[in-house]
Amino acid sequence: MTTTSCGAYAKKEACEMAAHPHHARRASPATKLLTALHWALVAVGIFGLTGAAALLMASTPSAWLL
């Protein structure tokens, strides 16, 4: 009885699947575009919220003590 890296009692199919994983499919251009749009909106949101908070603090004298 030969042992493999999967163990002596592992099923042959499970061992072969673990030894030869499937290659990941490449993302389509539409998926890449949606991902880029998603991160662009995230960046705009972060900078927008930061800018709004800075504008609020700058325009409110009582907040200058913070």
SEFIZA-3560 file (N, C-alpha, C; in Angstrom, 3 decimals):
REM SEFIZA-3560
<numar><xx>0.842</xx><yy>-1.181</yy><zz>0.000</zz><atom>N</atom></numar>
<numar><xx>0.000</xx><yy>0.000</yy><zz>0.000</zz><atom>CA</atom></numar>
<numar><xx>0.884</xx><yy>1.241</yy><zz>0.000</zz><atom>C</atom></numar>
<numar><xx>0.664</xx><yy>2.100</yy><zz>-0.956</zz><atom>N</atom></numar>
<numar><xx>1.463</xx><yy>3.325</yy><zz>-1.023</zz><atom>CA</atom></numar>
<numar><xx>0.711</xx><yy>4.469</yy><zz>-0.378</zz><atom>C</atom></numar>
<numar><xx>1.448</xx><yy>5.322</yy><zz>0.257</zz><atom>N</atom></numar>
<numar><xx>0.823</xx><yy>6.491</yy><zz>0.876</zz><atom>CA</atom></numar>
<numar><xx>1.089</xx><yy>7.707</yy><zz>0.000</zz><atom>C</atom></numar>
<numar><xx>0.157</xx><yy>8.597</yy><zz>0.008</zz><atom>N</atom></numar>
<numar><xx>0.299</xx><yy>9.835</yy><zz>-0.758</zz><atom>CA</atom></numar>
<numar><xx>0.322</xx><yy>11.005</yy><zz>0.211</zz><atom>C</atom></numar>
<numar><xx>0.478</xx><yy>12.182</yy><zz>-0.321</zz><atom>N</atom></numar>
<numar><xx>0.480</xx><yy>13.366</yy><zz>0.534</zz><atom>CA</atom></numar>
<numar><xx>-0.898</xx><yy>13.600</yy><zz>1.141</zz><atom>C</atom></numar>
<numar><xx>-1.923</xx><yy>12.947</yy><zz>0.581</zz><atom>N</atom></numar>
<numar><xx>-3.277</xx><yy>13.116</yy><zz>1.102</zz><atom>CA</atom></numar>
<numar><xx>-3.544</xx><yy>12.196</yy><zz>2.286</zz><atom>C</atom></numar>
<numar><xx>-2.703</xx><yy>11.223</yy><zz>2.508</zz><atom>N</atom></numar>
<numar><xx>-2.891</xx><yy>10.299</yy><zz>3.625</zz><atom>CA</atom></numar>
<numar><xx>-3.209</xx><yy>8.906</yy><zz>3.124</zz><atom>C</atom></numar>
<numar><xx>-3.017</xx><yy>7.917</yy><zz>3.977</zz><atom>N</atom></numar>
<numar><xx>-3.179</xx><yy>6.533</yy><zz>3.584</zz><atom>CA</atom></numar>
<numar><xx>-4.637</xx><yy>6.155</yy><zz>3.366</zz><atom>C</atom></numar>
<numar><xx>-5.553</xx><yy>6.793</yy><zz>4.073</zz><atom>N</atom></numar>
<numar><xx>-6.953</xx><yy>6.400</yy><zz>4.012</zz><atom>CA</atom></numar>
<numar><xx>-7.809</xx><yy>7.363</yy><zz>3.185</zz><atom>C</atom></numar>
<numar><xx>-7.191</xx><yy>8.309</yy><zz>2.517</zz><atom>N</atom></numar>
<numar><xx>-7.955</xx><yy>9.270</yy><zz>1.718</zz><atom>CA</atom></numar>
<numar><xx>-8.454</xx><yy>8.599</yy><zz>0.444</zz><atom>C</atom></numar>
<numar><xx>-9.604</xx><yy>9.041</yy><zz>-0.031</zz><atom>N</atom></numar>
<numar><xx>-10.123</xx><yy>8.520</yy><zz>-1.290</zz><atom>CA</atom></numar>
<numar><xx>-9.257</xx><yy>9.035</yy><zz>-2.432</zz><atom>C</atom></numar>
<numar><xx>-9.119</xx><yy>8.227</yy><zz>-3.447</zz><atom>N</atom></numar>
<numar><xx>-8.270</xx><yy>8.586</yy><zz>-4.565</zz><atom>CA</atom></numar>
<numar><xx>-8.787</xx><yy>9.845</yy><zz>-5.264</zz><atom>C</atom></numar>
<numar><xx>-10.113</xx><yy>9.977</yy><zz>-5.424</zz><atom>N</atom></numar>
<numar><xx>-10.673</xx><yy>11.134</yy><zz>-6.122</zz><atom>CA</atom></numar>
<numar><xx>-10.384</xx><yy>12.425</yy><zz>-5.358</zz><atom>C</atom></numar>
<numar><xx>-10.533</xx><yy>12.377</yy><zz>-4.045</zz><atom>N</atom></numar>
<numar><xx>-10.289</xx><yy>13.572</yy><zz>-3.240</zz><atom>CA</atom></numar>
<numar><xx>-8.826</xx><yy>13.964</yy><zz>-3.308</zz><atom>C</atom></numar>
<numar><xx>-7.958</xx><yy>12.984</yy><zz>-3.306</zz><atom>N</atom></numar>
<numar><xx>-6.531</xx><yy>13.258</yy><zz>-3.367</zz><atom>CA</atom></numar>
<numar><xx>-6.148</xx><yy>13.864</yy><zz>-4.713</zz><atom>C</atom></numar>
<numar><xx>-6.703</xx><yy>13.322</yy><zz>-5.789</zz><atom>N</atom></numar>
<numar><xx>-6.387</xx><yy>13.856</yy><zz>-7.104</zz><atom>CA</atom></numar>
<numar><xx>-6.902</xx><yy>15.275</yy><zz>-7.275</zz><atom>C</atom></numar>
<numar><xx>-8.079</xx><yy>15.562</yy><zz>-6.723</zz><atom>N</atom></numar>
<numar><xx>-8.622</xx><yy>16.913</yy><zz>-6.834</zz><atom>CA</atom></numar>
<numar><xx>-7.774</xx><yy>17.897</yy><zz>-6.038</zz><atom>C</atom></numar>
<numar><xx>-7.257</xx><yy>17.453</yy><zz>-4.884</zz><atom>N</atom></numar>
<numar><xx>-6.423</xx><yy>18.333</yy><zz>-4.082</zz><atom>CA</atom></numar>
<numar><xx>-5.074</xx><yy>18.552</yy><zz>-4.755</zz><atom>C</atom></numar>
<numar><xx>-4.588</xx><yy>17.547</yy><zz>-5.466</zz><atom>N</atom></numar>
<numar><xx>-3.285</xx><yy>17.658</yy><zz>-6.107</zz><atom>CA</atom></numar>
<numar><xx>-3.343</xx><yy>18.462</yy><zz>-7.398</zz><atom>C</atom></numar>
<numar><xx>-4.509</xx><yy>18.520</yy><zz>-8.022</zz><atom>N</atom></numar>
<numar><xx>-4.643</xx><yy>19.227</yy><zz>-9.286</zz><atom>CA</atom></numar>
<numar><xx>-5.826</xx><yy>20.197</yy><zz>-9.219</zz><atom>C</atom></numar>
<numar><xx>-5.626</xx><yy>21.335</yy><zz>-8.580</zz><atom>N</atom></numar>
<numar><xx>-6.749</xx><yy>22.276</yy><zz>-8.473</zz><atom>CA</atom></numar>
<numar><xx>-7.092</xx><yy>22.880</yy><zz>-9.831</zz><atom>C</atom></numar>
<numar><xx>-8.325</xx><yy>23.299</yy><zz>-9.966</zz><atom>N</atom></numar>
<numar><xx>-8.745</xx><yy>23.934</yy><zz>-11.211</zz><atom>CA</atom></numar>
<numar><xx>-8.179</xx><yy>25.341</yy><zz>-11.270</zz><atom>C</atom></numar>
<numar><xx>-7.853</xx><yy>25.752</yy><zz>-12.461</zz><atom>N</atom></numar>
<numar><xx>-7.347</xx><yy>27.106</yy><zz>-12.635</zz><atom>CA</atom></numar>
<numar><xx>-8.511</xx><yy>28.094</yy><zz>-12.560</zz><atom>C</atom></numar>
<numar><xx>-8.255</xx><yy>29.213</yy><zz>-11.960</zz><atom>N</atom></numar>
<numar><xx>-9.285</xx><yy>30.241</yy><zz>-11.854</zz><atom>CA</atom></numar>
<numar><xx>-9.537</xx><yy>30.853</yy><zz>-13.231</zz><atom>C</atom></numar>
<numar><xx>-10.800</xx><yy>31.108</yy><zz>-13.503</zz><atom>N</atom></numar>
<numar><xx>-11.124</xx><yy>31.739</yy><zz>-14.773</zz><atom>CA</atom></numar>
<numar><xx>-10.761</xx><yy>33.213</yy><zz>-14.709</zz><atom>C</atom></numar>
<numar><xx>-10.372</xx><yy>33.757</yy><zz>-15.842</zz><atom>N</atom></numar>
<numar><xx>-10.031</xx><yy>35.175</yy><zz>-15.891</zz><atom>CA</atom></numar>
<numar><xx>-11.302</xx><yy>35.998</yy><zz>-15.879</zz><atom>C</atom></numar>
<numar><xx>-11.216</xx><yy>37.158</yy><zz>-15.267</zz><atom>N</atom></numar>
<numar><xx>-12.365</xx><yy>38.046</yy><zz>-15.190</zz><atom>CA</atom></numar>
<numar><xx>-12.636</xx><yy>38.647</yy><zz>-16.564</zz><atom>C</atom></numar>
<numar><xx>-13.899</xx><yy>38.764</yy><zz>-16.888</zz><atom>N</atom></numar>
<numar><xx>-14.270</xx><yy>39.348</yy><zz>-18.172</zz><atom>CA</atom></numar>
<numar><xx>-14.067</xx><yy>40.859</yy><zz>-18.119</zz><atom>C</atom></numar>
<numar><xx>-14.011</xx><yy>41.526</yy><zz>-19.262</zz><atom>N</atom></numar>
<numar><xx>-13.865</xx><yy>42.982</yy><zz>-19.265</zz><atom>CA</atom></numar>
<numar><xx>-15.002</xx><yy>43.696</yy><zz>-18.532</zz><atom>C</atom></numar>
<numar><xx>-16.210</xx><yy>43.148</yy><zz>-18.604</zz><atom>N</atom></numar>
<numar><xx>-17.335</xx><yy>43.769</yy><zz>-17.899</zz><atom>CA</atom></numar>
<numar><xx>-17.134</xx><yy>43.677</yy><zz>-16.386</zz><atom>C</atom></numar>
<numar><xx>-16.614</xx><yy>42.564</yy><zz>-15.919</zz><atom>N</atom></numar>
<numar><xx>-16.356</xx><yy>42.404</yy><zz>-14.490</zz><atom>CA</atom></numar>
<numar><xx>-15.267</xx><yy>43.362</yy><zz>-14.031</zz><atom>C</atom></numar>
<numar><xx>-14.236</xx><yy>43.515</yy><zz>-14.842</zz><atom>N</atom></numar>
<numar><xx>-13.160</xx><yy>44.445</yy><zz>-14.503</zz><atom>CA</atom></numar>
<numar><xx>-13.679</xx><yy>45.879</yy><zz>-14.465</zz><atom>C</atom></numar>
<numar><xx>-14.550</xx><yy>46.217</yy><zz>-15.394</zz><atom>N</atom></numar>
<numar><xx>-15.116</xx><yy>47.560</yy><zz>-15.431</zz><atom>CA</atom></numar>
<numar><xx>-15.978</xx><yy>47.815</yy><zz>-14.203</zz><atom>C</atom></numar>
<numar><xx>-16.794</xx><yy>46.839</yy><zz>-13.826</zz><atom>N</atom></numar>
<numar><xx>-17.624</xx><yy>47.000</yy><zz>-12.635</zz><atom>CA</atom></numar>
<numar><xx>-16.783</xx><yy>47.094</yy><zz>-11.369</zz><atom>C</atom></numar>
<numar><xx>-15.700</xx><yy>46.353</yy><zz>-11.317</zz><atom>N</atom></numar>
<numar><xx>-14.812</xx><yy>46.426</yy><zz>-10.157</zz><atom>CA</atom></numar>
<numar><xx>-14.149</xx><yy>47.799</yy><zz>-10.076</zz><atom>C</atom></numar>
<numar><xx>-13.707</xx><yy>48.303</yy><zz>-11.202</zz><atom>N</atom></numar>
<numar><xx>-13.098</xx><yy>49.639</yy><zz>-11.224</zz><atom>CA</atom></numar>
<numar><xx>-14.111</xx><yy>50.706</yy><zz>-10.833</zz><atom>C</atom></numar>
<numar><xx>-15.336</xx><yy>50.583</yy><zz>-11.327</zz><atom>N</atom></numar>
<numar><xx>-16.388</xx><yy>51.536</yy><zz>-10.969</zz><atom>CA</atom></numar>
<numar><xx>-16.684</xx><yy>51.466</yy><zz>-9.477</zz><atom>C</atom></numar>
<numar><xx>-16.722</xx><yy>50.269</yy><zz>-8.947</zz><atom>N</atom></numar>
<numar><xx>-16.970</xx><yy>50.085</yy><zz>-7.512</zz><atom>CA</atom></numar>
<numar><xx>-15.915</xx><yy>50.810</yy><zz>-6.679</zz><atom>C</atom></numar>
<numar><xx>-14.627</xx><yy>50.608</yy><zz>-6.996</zz><atom>N</atom></numar>
<numar><xx>-13.563</xx><yy>51.236</yy><zz>-6.220</zz><atom>CA</atom></numar>
<numar><xx>-13.534</xx><yy>52.746</yy><zz>-6.435</zz><atom>C</atom></numar>
<numar><xx>-13.903</xx><yy>53.208</yy><zz>-7.630</zz><atom>N</atom></numar>
<numar><xx>-13.979</xx><yy>54.653</yy><zz>-7.863</zz><atom>CA</atom></numar>
<numar><xx>-15.065</xx><yy>55.269</yy><zz>-6.983</zz><atom>C</atom></numar>
<numar><xx>-16.204</xx><yy>54.609</yy><zz>-6.874</zz><atom>N</atom></numar>
<numar><xx>-17.270</xx><yy>55.130</yy><zz>-6.016</zz><atom>CA</atom></numar>
<numar><xx>-16.869</xx><yy>55.078</yy><zz>-4.543</zz><atom>C</atom></numar>
<numar><xx>-16.152</xx><yy>54.054</yy><zz>-4.150</zz><atom>N</atom></numar>
<numar><xx>-15.658</xx><yy>53.977</yy><zz>-2.770</zz><atom>CA</atom></numar>
<numar><xx>-14.721</xx><yy>55.145</yy><zz>-2.487</zz><atom>C</atom></numar>
<numar><xx>-13.805</xx><yy>55.419</yy><zz>-3.416</zz><atom>N</atom></numar>
<numar><xx>-12.861</xx><yy>56.527</yy><zz>-3.225</zz><atom>CA</atom></numar>
<numar><xx>-13.587</xx><yy>57.865</yy><zz>-3.171</zz><atom>C</atom></numar>
<numar><xx>-14.542</xx><yy>58.074</yy><zz>-4.062</zz><atom>N</atom></numar>
<numar><xx>-15.320</xx><yy>59.318</yy><zz>-4.044</zz><atom>CA</atom></numar>
<numar><xx>-16.081</xx><yy>59.440</yy><zz>-2.730</zz><atom>C</atom></numar>
<numar><xx>-16.633</xx><yy>58.360</yy><zz>-2.252</zz><atom>N</atom></numar>
<numar><xx>-17.366</xx><yy>58.381</yy><zz>-0.989</zz><atom>CA</atom></numar>
<numar><xx>-16.478</xx><yy>58.726</yy><zz>0.192</zz><atom>C</atom></numar>
<numar><xx>-15.300</xx><yy>58.122</yy><zz>0.235</zz><atom>N</atom></numar>
<numar><xx>-14.384</xx><yy>58.393</yy><zz>1.350</zz><atom>CA</atom></numar>
<numar><xx>-13.932</xx><yy>59.850</yy><zz>1.321</zz><atom>C</atom></numar>
<numar><xx>-13.498</xx><yy>60.321</yy><zz>0.145</zz><atom>N</atom></numar>
<numar><xx>-13.047</xx><yy>61.705</yy><zz>0.049</zz><atom>CA</atom></numar>
<numar><xx>-14.197</xx><yy>62.685</yy><zz>0.244</zz><atom>C</atom></numar>
<numar><xx>-15.375</xx><yy>62.294</yy><zz>-0.204</zz><atom>N</atom></numar>
<numar><xx>-16.538</xx><yy>63.160</yy><zz>-0.017</zz><atom>CA</atom></numar>
<numar><xx>-16.911</xx><yy>63.302</yy><zz>1.446</zz><atom>C</atom></numar>
<numar><xx>-16.925</xx><yy>62.204</yy><zz>2.177</zz><atom>N</atom></numar>
<numar><xx>-17.237</xx><yy>62.266</yy><zz>3.606</zz><atom>CA</atom></numar>
<numar><xx>-16.160</xx><yy>63.026</yy><zz>4.377</zz><atom>C</atom></numar>
<numar><xx>-14.910</xx><yy>62.817</yy><zz>4.014</zz><atom>N</atom></numar>
<numar><xx>-13.819</xx><yy>63.535</yy><zz>4.675</zz><atom>CA</atom></numar>
<numar><xx>-13.925</xx><yy>65.029</yy><zz>4.387</zz><atom>C</atom></numar>
<numar><xx>-14.206</xx><yy>65.367</yy><zz>3.144</zz><atom>N</atom></numar>
<numar><xx>-14.353</xx><yy>66.775</yy><zz>2.774</zz><atom>CA</atom></numar>
<numar><xx>-15.550</xx><yy>67.415</yy><zz>3.453</zz><atom>C</atom></numar>
<numar><xx>-16.654</xx><yy>66.679</yy><zz>3.542</zz><atom>N</atom></numar>
<numar><xx>-17.849</xx><yy>67.220</yy><zz>4.206</zz><atom>CA</atom></numar>
<numar><xx>-17.586</xx><yy>67.455</yy><zz>5.684</zz><atom>C</atom></numar>
<numar><xx>-16.877</xx><yy>66.537</yy><zz>6.323</zz><atom>N</atom></numar>
<numar><xx>-16.546</xx><yy>66.722</yy><zz>7.739</zz><atom>CA</atom></numar>
<numar><xx>-15.610</xx><yy>67.903</yy><zz>7.926</zz><atom>C</atom></numar>
<numar><xx>-14.627</xx><yy>68.056</yy><zz>7.049</zz><atom>N</atom></numar>
<numar><xx>-13.698</xx><yy>69.196</yy><zz>7.143</zz><atom>CA</atom></numar>
<numar><xx>-14.430</xx><yy>70.508</yy><zz>6.897</zz><atom>C</atom></numar>
<numar><xx>-15.341</xx><yy>70.514</yy><zz>5.934</zz><atom>N</atom></numar>
<numar><xx>-16.121</xx><yy>71.722</yy><zz>5.653</zz><atom>CA</atom></numar>
<numar><xx>-17.011</xx><yy>72.068</yy><zz>6.836</zz><atom>C</atom></numar>
<numar><xx>-17.624</xx><yy>71.086</yy><zz>7.435</zz><atom>N</atom></numar>
<numar><xx>-18.466</xx><yy>71.326</yy><zz>8.601</zz><atom>CA</atom></numar>
<numar><xx>-17.663</xx><yy>71.878</yy><zz>9.769</zz><atom>C</atom></numar>
<numar><xx>-16.500</xx><yy>71.308</yy><zz>9.995</zz><atom>N</atom></numar>
<numar><xx>-15.663</xx><yy>71.790</yy><zz>11.092</zz><atom>CA</atom></numar>
<numar><xx>-15.136</xx><yy>73.194</yy><zz>10.811</zz><atom>C</atom></numar>
<numar><xx>-14.792</xx><yy>73.466</yy><zz>9.565</zz><atom>N</atom></numar>
<numar><xx>-14.264</xx><yy>74.789</yy><zz>9.224</zz><atom>CA</atom></numar>
<numar><xx>-15.345</xx><yy>75.860</yy><zz>9.297</zz><atom>C</atom></numar>
<numar><xx>-16.570</xx><yy>75.484</yy><zz>9.034</zz><atom>N</atom></numar>
<numar><xx>-17.641</xx><yy>76.488</yy><zz>9.019</zz><atom>CA</atom></numar>
<numar><xx>-18.352</xx><yy>76.632</yy><zz>10.356</zz><atom>C</atom></numar>
<numar><xx>-17.989</xx><yy>75.818</yy><zz>11.336</zz><atom>N</atom></numar>
<numar><xx>-18.626</xx><yy>75.865</yy><zz>12.646</zz><atom>CA</atom></numar>
<numar><xx>-17.575</xx><yy>76.271</yy><zz>13.672</zz><atom>C</atom></numar>
<numar><xx>-17.593</xx><yy>77.534</yy><zz>14.127</zz><atom>N</atom></numar>
<numar><xx>-16.569</xx><yy>78.004</yy><zz>15.084</zz><atom>CA</atom></numar>
<numar><xx>-16.568</xx><yy>77.221</yy><zz>16.399</zz><atom>C</atom></numar>
<numar><xx>-17.696</xx><yy>76.711</yy><zz>16.821</zz><atom>N</atom></numar>
<numar><xx>-17.711</xx><yy>75.980</yy><zz>18.076</zz><atom>CA</atom></numar>
<numar><xx>-16.979</xx><yy>74.638</yy><zz>17.952</zz><atom>C</atom></numar>
<numar><xx>-16.782</xx><yy>74.168</yy><zz>16.746</zz><atom>N</atom></numar>
<numar><xx>-16.079</xx><yy>72.903</yy><zz>16.545</zz><atom>CA</atom></numar>
<numar><xx>-14.579</xx><yy>73.102</yy><zz>16.463</zz><atom>C</atom></numar>
<numar><xx>-14.109</xx><yy>74.351</yy><zz>16.440</zz><atom>N</atom></numar>
<numar><xx>-12.673</xx><yy>74.592</yy><zz>16.322</zz><atom>CA</atom></numar>
<numar><xx>-11.913</xx><yy>74.141</yy><zz>17.560</zz><atom>C</atom></numar>
<numar><xx>-12.593</xx><yy>74.012</yy><zz>18.667</zz><atom>N</atom></numar>
<numar><xx>-11.932</xx><yy>73.595</yy><zz>19.906</zz><atom>CA</atom></numar>
<numar><xx>-11.592</xx><yy>72.101</yy><zz>19.890</zz><atom>C</atom></numar>
<numar><xx>-12.191</xx><yy>71.356</yy><zz>18.987</zz><atom>N</atom></numar>
<numar><xx>-11.895</xx><yy>69.932</yy><zz>18.897</zz><atom>CA</atom></numar>
<numar><xx>-10.490</xx><yy>69.776</yy><zz>18.346</zz><atom>C</atom></numar>
//
